[in-house]
Amino acid sequence: MTLKRPQWANATPEMQDYYDHYWGFPVHDDQQLFAMLSLELFQAGLTWQTIWRRREAFNQAFANFNIEKVASFTAEDINRLCEDETIIRNRCKILAVINNAQVI
């Protein structure tokens, strides 16, 4: 049986993966919710495809979105992230992810 996807979900293999395994699936795990919130934050002003394509890089850069680890990121970590060409290097977005972890 062939899965019927909307046009946007057939655009690339990354979007197919997102649609097939994430779109519309309920999530109850705090770490997974934090990861998706963080990726959505980075998506502002960009396409979701751009972010989803870099998902593994974001996972590595942000300690697999471990909330406690991200909440304890230091100025050195912020500088490291601002220099990491594999992610979106927007200082405000990086600081927002760290702040969100601290609030959680």
Secondary structure as the mmCIF struct_conf table of DSSP 4:
data_model
#
loop_
_struct_conf.conf_type_id
_struct_conf.id
_struct_conf.beg_label_comp_id
_struct_conf.beg_label_asym_id
_struct_conf.beg_label_seq_id
_struct_conf.end_label_comp_id
_struct_conf.end_label_asym_id
_struct_conf.end_label_seq_id
HELX_LH_PP_P HELX_LH_PP_P1 THR A 2 LYS A 4
HELX_RH_3T_P HELX_RH_3T_P1 GLN A 7 ASN A 10
BEND BEND1 ALA A 11 THR A 12
HELX_RH_AL_P HELX_RH_AL_P1 PRO A 13 HIS A 21
TURN_TY1_P TURN_TY1_P1 TYR A 22 GLY A 24
HELX_RH_AL_P HELX_RH_AL_P2 ASP A 30 GLN A 43
TURN_TY1_P TURN_TY1_P2 ALA A 44 GLY A 45
BEND BEND2 LEU A 46 LEU A 46
HELX_RH_AL_P HELX_RH_AL_P3 TRP A 48 ARG A 53
TURN_TY1_P TURN_TY1_P3 ARG A 54 ARG A 54
HELX_RH_AL_P HELX_RH_AL_P4 ARG A 55 ALA A 61
TURN_TY1_P TURN_TY1_P4 PHE A 62 PHE A 62
HELX_RH_3T_P HELX_RH_3T_P2 ALA A 63 PHE A 65
HELX_RH_AL_P HELX_RH_AL_P5 ILE A 67 ALA A 71
TURN_TY1_P TURN_TY1_P5 SER A 72 SER A 72
HELX_RH_AL_P HELX_RH_AL_P6 ALA A 75 GLU A 83
TURN_TY1_P TURN_TY1_P6 GLU A 85 THR A 86
BEND BEND3 ILE A 87 ILE A 87
HELX_RH_AL_P HELX_RH_AL_P7 ARG A 91 VAL A 103
#
